[in-house]
Amino acid sequence: MKNNYIKFPLILALFGVISTLLLAVVYQITAPIIERNANAAEYAALEELFDGDISTSTISFDGYDAITKIYEIRDGGTLTAYAYKAQGNGYQGGVNIYLVGISVGGDFVAFKALDLAGQTEGIGTRVGTAEFSDQFVDQPISTAITPLAGASRTSEGAITAITAAVSHFNNEIN
């Protein structure tokens, strides 16, 4: 009986250690696959928006909280644009993810909503349509962007993401 007070906790601890190690191994195996699948959708969107080679930029975006990644777009080795993966809050506090393309000359060249999770279909999701992006794509980055009527919160989140990309471009690149 006395021996069981030591034996059972040791067995339980051993199972805990083995389970933790197995979870760590499974994580190490699946994390790259999950990352690759997540990036596949992102790269598909980039390829849809841009012609040329796409590579992750090494340019720092510290201090730009809305920006999560920067891509460089090259055509025949010549840098033509930057694609910013940026985020902004939407309706009910959801975080939406966008791609904002800015040419090296300082014009908006692309915009795409990657994730509008939690936004009302036909209202907030309009930010991902041409109704929103036509007002600034192919325009200089100094162009004022107007929120969509009825989708003001989602629009303002998109404008936050766009503004972060423009600010980074103006302060760190241009």
PyRosetta script that sets phi, psi and omega in degrees:
from pyrosetta import init, pose_from_sequence

init()
pose = pose_from_sequence("MKNNYIKFPLILALFGVISTLLLAVVYQITAPIIERNANAAEYAALEELFDGDISTSTISFDGYDAITKIYEIRDGGTLTAYAYKAQGNGYQGGVNIYLVGISVGGDFVAFKALDLAGQTEGIGTRVGTAEFSDQFVDQPISTAITPLAGASRTSEGAITAITAAVSHFNNEIN")
pose.set_psi(1, -47.9)
pose.set_omega(1, -179.0)
pose.set_phi(2, -61.4)
pose.set_psi(2, -36.5)
pose.set_omega(2, -179.4)
pose.set_phi(3, -66.4)
pose.set_psi(3, -29.6)
pose.set_omega(3, -179.5)
pose.set_phi(4, -67.2)
pose.set_psi(4, -28.7)
pose.set_omega(4, 178.5)
pose.set_phi(5, -65.3)
pose.set_psi(5, -22.7)
pose.set_omega(5, 178.3)
pose.set_phi(6, -98.8)
pose.set_psi(6, -41.3)
pose.set_omega(6, -174.6)
pose.set_phi(7, -64.4)
pose.set_psi(7, -49.2)
pose.set_omega(7, -176.3)
pose.set_phi(8, -65.3)
pose.set_psi(8, -44.2)
pose.set_omega(8, 176.3)
pose.set_phi(9, -63.0)
pose.set_psi(9, -34.9)
pose.set_omega(9, 177.9)
pose.set_phi(10, -67.0)
pose.set_psi(10, -40.9)
pose.set_omega(10, 177.6)
pose.set_phi(11, -64.3)
pose.set_psi(11, -44.2)
pose.set_omega(11, 178.3)
pose.set_phi(12, -61.8)
pose.set_psi(12, -42.5)
pose.set_omega(12, 178.1)
pose.set_phi(13, -63.3)
pose.set_psi(13, -40.4)
pose.set_omega(13, 178.7)
pose.set_phi(14, -62.7)
pose.set_psi(14, -44.2)
pose.set_omega(14, 175.4)
pose.set_phi(15, -61.0)
pose.set_psi(15, -39.4)
pose.set_omega(15, 177.9)
pose.set_phi(16, -62.0)
pose.set_psi(16, -43.8)
pose.set_omega(16, 179.6)
pose.set_phi(17, -66.3)
pose.set_psi(17, -44.3)
pose.set_omega(17, 179.8)
pose.set_phi(18, -63.9)
pose.set_psi(18, -43.3)
pose.set_omega(18, 178.2)
pose.set_phi(19, -61.3)
pose.set_psi(19, -43.1)
pose.set_omega(19, 179.2)
pose.set_phi(20, -62.3)
pose.set_psi(20, -43.4)
pose.set_omega(20, 178.9)
pose.set_phi(21, -64.3)
pose.set_psi(21, -41.5)
pose.set_omega(21, 177.9)
pose.set_phi(22, -63.7)
pose.set_psi(22, -41.8)
pose.set_omega(22, 177.0)
pose.set_phi(23, -62.6)
pose.set_psi(23, -39.8)
pose.set_omega(23, 179.1)
pose.set_phi(24, -64.2)
pose.set_psi(24, -41.0)
pose.set_omega(24, 178.7)
pose.set_phi(25, -65.3)
pose.set_psi(25, -45.9)
pose.set_omega(25, 178.7)
pose.set_phi(26, -60.1)
pose.set_psi(26, -41.8)
pose.set_omega(26, 178.9)
pose.set_phi(27, -62.1)
pose.set_psi(27, -45.2)
pose.set_omega(27, -179.4)
pose.set_phi(28, -61.7)
pose.set_psi(28, -33.8)
pose.set_omega(28, -179.6)
pose.set_phi(29, -77.3)
pose.set_psi(29, -41.8)
pose.set_omega(29, -173.4)
pose.set_phi(30, -88.0)
pose.set_psi(30, -23.9)
pose.set_omega(30, -176.9)
pose.set_phi(31, -57.1)
pose.set_psi(31, -47.5)
pose.set_omega(31, 178.4)
pose.set_phi(32, -63.0)
pose.set_psi(32, -34.1)
pose.set_omega(32, 179.5)
pose.set_phi(33, -67.9)
pose.set_psi(33, -44.2)
pose.set_omega(33, 177.9)
pose.set_phi(34, -62.3)
pose.set_psi(34, -44.4)
pose.set_omega(34, 179.4)
pose.set_phi(35, -62.2)
pose.set_psi(35, -44.5)
pose.set_omega(35, -179.9)
pose.set_phi(36, -61.5)
pose.set_psi(36, -43.2)
pose.set_omega(36, 179.0)
pose.set_phi(37, -65.1)
pose.set_psi(37, -41.1)
pose.set_omega(37, 178.0)
pose.set_phi(38, -63.8)
pose.set_psi(38, -42.7)
pose.set_omega(38, -179.8)
pose.set_phi(39, -71.9)
pose.set_psi(39, -24.5)
pose.set_omega(39, 179.4)
pose.set_phi(40, -61.8)
pose.set_psi(40, -43.1)
pose.set_omega(40, 178.3)
pose.set_phi(41, -66.1)
pose.set_psi(41, -39.1)
pose.set_omega(41, 179.1)
pose.set_phi(42, -65.4)
pose.set_psi(42, -46.1)
pose.set_omega(42, 179.5)
pose.set_phi(43, -66.1)
pose.set_psi(43, -34.4)
pose.set_omega(43, 176.4)
pose.set_phi(44, -62.1)
pose.set_psi(44, -41.7)
pose.set_omega(44, 177.8)
pose.set_phi(45, -65.9)
pose.set_psi(45, -40.8)
pose.set_omega(45, 178.0)
pose.set_phi(46, -62.8)
pose.set_psi(46, -42.6)
pose.set_omega(46, 179.4)
pose.set_phi(47, -66.5)
pose.set_psi(47, -30.7)
pose.set_omega(47, 177.0)
pose.set_phi(48, -68.7)
pose.set_psi(48, -35.9)
pose.set_omega(48, -175.2)
pose.set_phi(49, -86.9)
pose.set_psi(49, -31.7)
pose.set_omega(49, -170.7)
pose.set_phi(50, -127.5)
pose.set_psi(50, 142.4)
pose.set_omega(50, 168.8)
pose.set_phi(51, -92.9)
pose.set_psi(51, 145.8)
pose.set_omega(51, 177.0)
pose.set_phi(52, 112.7)
pose.set_psi(52, -175.0)
pose.set_omega(52, -178.2)
pose.set_phi(53, -84.1)
pose.set_psi(53, 139.1)
pose.set_omega(53, -178.5)
pose.set_phi(54, -116.6)
pose.set_psi(54, 127.5)
pose.set_omega(54, 177.1)
pose.set_phi(55, -140.7)
pose.set_psi(55, 150.4)
pose.set_omega(55, 177.7)
pose.set_phi(56, -69.8)
pose.set_psi(56, 134.9)
pose.set_omega(56, -178.6)
pose.set_phi(57, -84.3)
pose.set_psi(57, 150.3)
pose.set_omega(57, 175.2)
pose.set_phi(58, -97.1)
pose.set_psi(58, 5.6)
pose.set_omega(58, 179.6)
pose.set_phi(59, -67.6)
pose.set_psi(59, 131.2)
pose.set_omega(59, -179.4)
pose.set_phi(60, -71.0)
pose.set_psi(60, 143.2)
pose.set_omega(60, 173.6)
pose.set_phi(61, -128.0)
pose.set_psi(61, 29.2)
pose.set_omega(61, 174.9)
pose.set_phi(62, -59.8)
pose.set_psi(62, 137.9)
pose.set_omega(62, -179.5)
pose.set_phi(63, 89.8)
pose.set_psi(63, -4.4)
pose.set_omega(63, 177.6)
pose.set_phi(64, -114.6)
pose.set_psi(64, 84.5)
pose.set_omega(64, -171.5)
pose.set_phi(65, -62.1)
pose.set_psi(65, -29.0)
pose.set_omega(65, -177.6)
pose.set_phi(66, -76.0)
pose.set_psi(66, -19.9)
pose.set_omega(66, -177.7)
pose.set_phi(67, -89.5)
pose.set_psi(67, 130.0)
pose.set_omega(67, 179.1)
pose.set_phi(68, -112.3)
pose.set_psi(68, -18.2)
pose.set_omega(68, 178.4)
pose.set_phi(69, -165.0)
pose.set_psi(69, 151.0)
pose.set_omega(69, 175.2)
pose.set_phi(70, -127.3)
pose.set_psi(70, 133.7)
pose.set_omega(70, 175.9)
pose.set_phi(71, -112.3)
pose.set_psi(71, 147.3)
pose.set_omega(71, 172.1)
pose.set_phi(72, -103.5)
pose.set_psi(72, 136.1)
pose.set_omega(72, 179.2)
pose.set_phi(73, -111.3)
pose.set_psi(73, 124.2)
pose.set_omega(73, -178.6)
pose.set_phi(74, -123.5)
pose.set_psi(74, 142.4)
pose.set_omega(74, 175.7)
pose.set_phi(75, -120.0)
pose.set_psi(75, 111.0)
pose.set_omega(75, -178.2)
pose.set_phi(76, 61.6)
pose.set_psi(76, 32.4)
pose.set_omega(76, 179.4)
pose.set_phi(77, 89.3)
pose.set_psi(77, -13.0)
pose.set_omega(77, -179.8)
pose.set_phi(78, -91.5)
pose.set_psi(78, 127.5)
pose.set_omega(78, 178.4)
pose.set_phi(79, -65.9)
pose.set_psi(79, 124.6)
pose.set_omega(79, -177.9)
pose.set_phi(80, -114.8)
pose.set_psi(80, -29.0)
pose.set_omega(80, -175.6)
pose.set_phi(81, -161.1)
pose.set_psi(81, 167.7)
pose.set_omega(81, 172.3)
pose.set_phi(82, -120.5)
pose.set_psi(82, 137.6)
pose.set_omega(82, 175.0)
pose.set_phi(83, -113.8)
pose.set_psi(83, 118.5)
pose.set_omega(83, -179.3)
pose.set_phi(84, -98.0)
pose.set_psi(84, 127.2)
pose.set_omega(84, 168.9)
pose.set_phi(85, -93.3)
pose.set_psi(85, 116.4)
pose.set_omega(85, -174.3)
pose.set_phi(86, -137.8)
pose.set_psi(86, 163.7)
pose.set_omega(86, -176.5)
pose.set_phi(87, -132.2)
pose.set_psi(87, 156.5)
pose.set_omega(87, 176.9)
pose.set_phi(88, -152.9)
pose.set_psi(88, 154.7)
pose.set_omega(88, -179.7)
pose.set_phi(89, -74.4)
pose.set_psi(89, 146.9)
pose.set_omega(89, 177.6)
pose.set_phi(90, -119.1)
pose.set_psi(90, -161.2)
pose.set_omega(90, 179.4)
pose.set_phi(91, -60.8)
pose.set_psi(91, 138.6)
pose.set_omega(91, -179.6)
pose.set_phi(92, 59.6)
pose.set_psi(92, 28.1)
pose.set_omega(92, 173.8)
pose.set_phi(93, 77.0)
pose.set_psi(93, 4.4)
pose.set_omega(93, 178.1)
pose.set_phi(94, -65.4)
pose.set_psi(94, 147.4)
pose.set_omega(94, 178.4)
pose.set_phi(95, -96.3)
pose.set_psi(95, 125.0)
pose.set_omega(95, 179.5)
pose.set_phi(96, -107.0)
pose.set_psi(96, 146.6)
pose.set_omega(96, -176.2)
pose.set_phi(97, -114.5)
pose.set_psi(97, 135.6)
pose.set_omega(97, -176.5)
pose.set_phi(98, -132.9)
pose.set_psi(98, 155.8)
pose.set_omega(98, 166.2)
pose.set_phi(99, -110.3)
pose.set_psi(99, 127.4)
pose.set_omega(99, 179.9)
pose.set_phi(100, -120.8)
pose.set_psi(100, 116.8)
pose.set_omega(100, -180.0)
pose.set_phi(101, -98.6)
pose.set_psi(101, 128.8)
pose.set_omega(101, 178.1)
pose.set_phi(102, -128.0)
pose.set_psi(102, 125.9)
pose.set_omega(102, 179.6)
pose.set_phi(103, -72.6)
pose.set_psi(103, 160.6)
pose.set_omega(103, 178.4)
pose.set_phi(104, -63.6)
pose.set_psi(104, -19.8)
pose.set_omega(104, 177.6)
pose.set_phi(105, -82.6)
pose.set_psi(105, -6.8)
pose.set_omega(105, 176.7)
pose.set_phi(106, 92.9)
pose.set_psi(106, 31.2)
pose.set_omega(106, 175.7)
pose.set_phi(107, -116.7)
pose.set_psi(107, 149.3)
pose.set_omega(107, 170.9)
pose.set_phi(108, -70.4)
pose.set_psi(108, 128.2)
pose.set_omega(108, 179.2)
pose.set_phi(109, -117.4)
pose.set_psi(109, -14.0)
pose.set_omega(109, -179.8)
pose.set_phi(110, -163.8)
pose.set_psi(110, 154.2)
pose.set_omega(110, 173.6)
pose.set_phi(111, -153.5)
pose.set_psi(111, 133.2)
pose.set_omega(111, 177.7)
pose.set_phi(112, -149.1)
pose.set_psi(112, 136.0)
pose.set_omega(112, 173.2)
pose.set_phi(113, -85.4)
pose.set_psi(113, 119.2)
pose.set_omega(113, 178.2)
pose.set_phi(114, -85.5)
pose.set_psi(114, -35.9)
pose.set_omega(114, -176.8)
pose.set_phi(115, -147.5)
pose.set_psi(115, 114.7)
pose.set_omega(115, 175.8)
pose.set_phi(116, -116.2)
pose.set_psi(116, 41.2)
pose.set_omega(116, -177.0)
pose.set_phi(117, -57.9)
pose.set_psi(117, 134.8)
pose.set_omega(117, 176.1)
pose.set_phi(118, 83.4)
pose.set_psi(118, 0.1)
pose.set_omega(118, 179.4)
pose.set_phi(119, -89.1)
pose.set_psi(119, 144.8)
pose.set_omega(119, -177.3)
pose.set_phi(120, -66.7)
pose.set_psi(120, 126.5)
pose.set_omega(120, 179.7)
pose.set_phi(121, -60.3)
pose.set_psi(121, 130.1)
pose.set_omega(121, 178.3)
pose.set_phi(122, 84.1)
pose.set_psi(122, -8.9)
pose.set_omega(122, 177.3)
pose.set_phi(123, -118.5)
pose.set_psi(123, -79.2)
pose.set_omega(123, 179.7)
pose.set_phi(124, -65.9)
pose.set_psi(124, -32.0)
pose.set_omega(124, -179.8)
pose.set_phi(125, -68.2)
pose.set_psi(125, -12.6)
pose.set_omega(125, 176.8)
pose.set_phi(126, -61.9)
pose.set_psi(126, -20.7)
pose.set_omega(126, 177.8)
pose.set_phi(127, -62.5)
pose.set_psi(127, -25.8)
pose.set_omega(127, 178.6)
pose.set_phi(128, -86.7)
pose.set_psi(128, 8.6)
pose.set_omega(128, -178.4)
pose.set_phi(129, -110.2)
pose.set_psi(129, 172.1)
pose.set_omega(129, 178.3)
pose.set_phi(130, -63.2)
pose.set_psi(130, -24.1)
pose.set_omega(130, 178.2)
pose.set_phi(131, -54.4)
pose.set_psi(131, -36.5)
pose.set_omega(131, 179.2)
pose.set_phi(132, -87.8)
pose.set_psi(132, -50.4)
pose.set_omega(132, -171.4)
pose.set_phi(133, -73.9)
pose.set_psi(133, -24.4)
pose.set_omega(133, -179.2)
pose.set_phi(134, -62.1)
pose.set_psi(134, -21.5)
pose.set_omega(134, -178.5)
pose.set_phi(135, -74.3)
pose.set_psi(135, -16.4)
pose.set_omega(135, -177.9)
pose.set_phi(136, -134.3)
pose.set_psi(136, -22.4)
pose.set_omega(136, 178.9)
pose.set_phi(137, -64.4)
pose.set_psi(137, 137.8)
pose.set_omega(137, -174.6)
pose.set_phi(138, 71.8)
pose.set_psi(138, 19.8)
pose.set_omega(138, 176.4)
pose.set_phi(139, -118.9)
pose.set_psi(139, 160.9)
pose.set_omega(139, 175.3)
pose.set_phi(140, -62.6)
pose.set_psi(140, 153.7)
pose.set_omega(140, -178.1)
pose.set_phi(141, -68.6)
pose.set_psi(141, -7.3)
pose.set_omega(141, 175.7)
pose.set_phi(142, -82.8)
pose.set_psi(142, -4.5)
pose.set_omega(142, -179.4)
pose.set_phi(143, -61.5)
pose.set_psi(143, 132.2)
pose.set_omega(143, 176.3)
pose.set_phi(144, -74.4)
pose.set_psi(144, 137.1)
pose.set_omega(144, -178.9)
pose.set_phi(145, -110.6)
pose.set_psi(145, 128.5)
pose.set_omega(145, -177.8)
pose.set_phi(146, -100.5)
pose.set_psi(146, 132.1)
pose.set_omega(146, 176.1)
pose.set_phi(147, -63.5)
pose.set_psi(147, 151.1)
pose.set_omega(147, 177.1)
pose.set_phi(148, -76.1)
pose.set_psi(148, 136.9)
pose.set_omega(148, 176.1)
pose.set_phi(149, -64.2)
pose.set_psi(149, 132.6)
pose.set_omega(149, -179.6)
pose.set_phi(150, 87.5)
pose.set_psi(150, -13.7)
pose.set_omega(150, 179.4)
pose.set_phi(151, -130.5)
pose.set_psi(151, 40.5)
pose.set_omega(151, -172.1)
pose.set_phi(152, -64.6)
pose.set_psi(152, -39.9)
pose.set_omega(152, -179.0)
pose.set_phi(153, -66.5)
pose.set_psi(153, -44.7)
pose.set_omega(153, 178.8)
pose.set_phi(154, -66.8)
pose.set_psi(154, -41.3)
pose.set_omega(154, 178.1)
pose.set_phi(155, -61.1)
pose.set_psi(155, -43.3)
pose.set_omega(155, -179.5)
pose.set_phi(156, -65.0)
pose.set_psi(156, -35.2)
pose.set_omega(156, 174.7)
pose.set_phi(157, -64.9)
pose.set_psi(157, -41.1)
pose.set_omega(157, 177.1)
pose.set_phi(158, -64.6)
pose.set_psi(158, -40.9)
pose.set_omega(158, 178.9)
pose.set_phi(159, -65.0)
pose.set_psi(159, -35.3)
pose.set_omega(159, 175.6)
pose.set_phi(160, -60.4)
pose.set_psi(160, -45.4)
pose.set_omega(160, 178.8)
pose.set_phi(161, -63.5)
pose.set_psi(161, -44.8)
pose.set_omega(161, 180.0)
pose.set_phi(162, -63.8)
pose.set_psi(162, -43.3)
pose.set_omega(162, -179.9)
pose.set_phi(163, -62.3)
pose.set_psi(163, -39.2)
pose.set_omega(163, 177.6)
pose.set_phi(164, -62.5)
pose.set_psi(164, -43.0)
pose.set_omega(164, 178.5)
pose.set_phi(165, -63.4)
pose.set_psi(165, -44.9)
pose.set_omega(165, 179.5)
pose.set_phi(166, -63.4)
pose.set_psi(166, -44.1)
pose.set_omega(166, 179.7)
pose.set_phi(167, -61.3)
pose.set_psi(167, -45.2)
pose.set_omega(167, 178.1)
pose.set_phi(168, -62.0)
pose.set_psi(168, -46.0)
pose.set_omega(168, -179.9)
pose.set_phi(169, -58.7)
pose.set_psi(169, -47.7)
pose.set_omega(169, -178.7)
pose.set_phi(170, -66.4)
pose.set_psi(170, -39.1)
pose.set_omega(170, -173.8)
pose.set_phi(171, -88.6)
pose.set_psi(171, -31.0)
pose.set_omega(171, -172.1)
pose.set_phi(172, -111.8)
pose.set_psi(172, -21.3)
pose.set_omega(172, -174.3)
pose.set_phi(173, -114.7)
pose.set_psi(173, -51.8)
pose.set_omega(173, -173.3)
pose.set_phi(174, -78.3)
pose.dump_pdb("model.pdb")
